[in-house]
C-alpha cells in the first residue's frame, strides 16, 4: 500500500479520534484539535510533554512509531494503562479514544511513581512497550538494573525508563542510519587492497542525497533480516516510490560507492550464510542450475562418460586412474564434451530449463555449490524491494553517458585509459622468481597468502598466481629481474574458428548474459552507459544490453517476437530511459562480482559514498591499527 494512505490516516486521525472533544476534557481549546500539524504538537504536549516529537511524524520510517507513541501516551493520560490498553494504543486506539469522549474522562495527573497501585496498573503495559522496542535484551537490561538498585519513590520504574529511552534511541538512530550515515562492514575481498575484509566504514548518505526508504515500516537498525530468528525485518504493507532528497554532489567517476545489489531483486534466501548464496548473482545461479539440470537429464551423458573413461584406460593413464576423484573428473569432462556436441539443444530450450531450475530453487530449496561442487540447502527464493537488497561496495568507473571498453584488463572510459587507483590489482602468472618466507612476503611486499594475494599455480610447475598492484609488481620485478610476469587473460573470440557451442553457453557468465554477446572479465565490448532522457534505437542486435533495464528497473513488459521488439504490448524501434545508470567495478579486478557480471547500476540503487574506515580487524592477524580512521580514496 502506498505511503500516501498512511499519511492520509495520520492527517485525519485527530478528527476520527474526536480530539476536539478530548482536548476540551484536557482543558485545551477545541479549535486546537482542528488545525493540522498544530494539533499533533498539542497532543504530544498533553501525552508526554514532548511537543517537538511531533516533527518526527513527517519522517518516513519514524512516522508510524511516533504515531503509536503518541496514541499510547495520550490514552494513558486518561487512565488507560493496562496490557490490553497498551496493545490497543499501539495498533488500534480508536475504541479507547471513543470511550474517553463517551465517558467524559478528564486528564489525569502524571503517574505517581510513589504510589504502588498506580505503578502496578501500568506495569504490564510498560513491559509490552519495552518488548516491542527491544525484545528480550531490553528486559534483561531493565530487570537486571532493577535487581541491583533500589527503586526511589517518585522515580519511574526501570522498565519505564528503559522503554522510553530505547524507543527514542531507536527512532533517532534509525533516522541517522537512513538519512545521514550508516556503518558498513566489508564482507568480501572484491575491493582488496583499497578496502580489506574486516574493514568497518561509514557510508555518507548526505553527499548524493539520502534515499527515502521504499519500505519505511521496518525494524530499526537491521537491513533486511532480523538476526538469530531469520525473519524479514520489514513489511511491504506500506511502500513508497523512489524519492531522493537533495544532496551535495552527484556520483562522480572513481568514487567508492555503496549501493543495493542490482541482481538482488530475487535472492536465494539463506541468512545462515553471510557469505553464501544470498548475496550472489541469482540470475547467474539460475543459469548454472538450468545447465546442470540439462546435463544431468541428457540421455547422451552416460554414453559420453563411458567413452571418456574408455579412452583414459586405453591411454593407460595411471595418474588419472589412481586418482580417487576419477569419477568426478570423468563426469565433469563428459559434461564439457556434452556441451560441445549437443549444446544447441540447451540453447534452443533455454527458457524451459530455466523454468525447471527456478522451480527447483523455489521448491526443493537445493542449489549447486560452486565452491565445493556439491549442493547446498537454503530457504528458497525471496523477492526483495530495492532498499532491502544486499548492500555492495565498488568503485564507480563510469557515469551516465560514458562509453566503456575493457581490453586485456585495461579499462577505457570515453576511449581513454581510465584512472588507476593506487591499490587496484590485476592477476598475473609469475614464474622464475625467488620469493621470501610468508611473513617476509607480507612485510616486504604487503602480500598475504591468507587473503589470496598469491598462491601456487595448480596448472604449472614452479609458477604462482599473484594479485598485484602496480607498486607491488614493480617491487617484485626489481627484486627478480629475470622473472616472468604475464597478465592473466580470458580473451574474447577473435574469429569464427574459435566458436563452438560451449563458447555460446559460457557467454552467460558475463553481462548481458546472452548467448550471442561475447564478453569476459578481461575483455569487454564497447558500450555506452544510459542516462535519463536518452532516446536510442532498439532492435534485436542491441536489445540484450537493455532487457534488464526495461523490465526489472523501469517496470515495462518486454517481448521479442520474430526479431521485433514489443514493450507494453506495443511494437517499438526506440526507447527512452527514465533513470541514470552507472558502471561499478571492484579494485580487486579478478575477484570481484561487479558490473561485468550483472550490468548497469540504476540511480535508485545508489546508497551513498564510502567515506572513512573507522575500525579494521583482520580475520587472521587481529586489529589493523594503521587503518583506523583512514579516509577512503
Buried (B, 14 or more C-beta within 10 A) or exposed (E): EEBEEBBEEBBEBBEEBBBBBBBBBBEBEEEBBBEEEBBBBBBBBBBBEBBEBBBBBEBBBBBBBBBBBBBBBBBBBBBBBBBEBBBBBBEEBEEBBBEBBEEEBEBBEEBEBEEEEBBEBBBBBBBBBBBBBBEEEBBEBBBEEBEEEEEEEEEBBBBBBBBBBBBBBBBEEBBEBBBBBBEBBBBBBBBBBBBBBBBBBBBBBBBBBBBBBBBBBBBBBEBBBBEEEEEBBBEEEBBBEBBBEEBEEBBEBBBBBBBBBBBBBBBBBBBEEEEBBBBBBBBBBBBBBBBBBBBEEBEBBEEBBEEBBEEBEEEEEEEBEEEEEBEEBBBBBBBBBBBBBBBEBBBEBBEEBBEBBBEBBBEEBEBBEEEEEEEBEBBEBBEBBBBBBBBBBBBBBBBBEBEBBBBEBBBBBEEEEBEBBEBBBBBBBBBEBEBEEEEEBBEBBBBBEEBBBBEEBEEEEEBBBBBBBBBBBEBBBEBBEEBEBEBBBBEBBEEEEEEBBBBBBBBBBBBBBBBEBBBBBBBBEEBBBBBEEBEBEBEEEBBBBBBBBBEBBBEBEBEEEEEEBBBEEEEBEEBEBBBBBBBBBBBBBBBBBBBBBBBBBBBBBBBBBBBBBBBBBBEEEEEBEEBEEBEBE
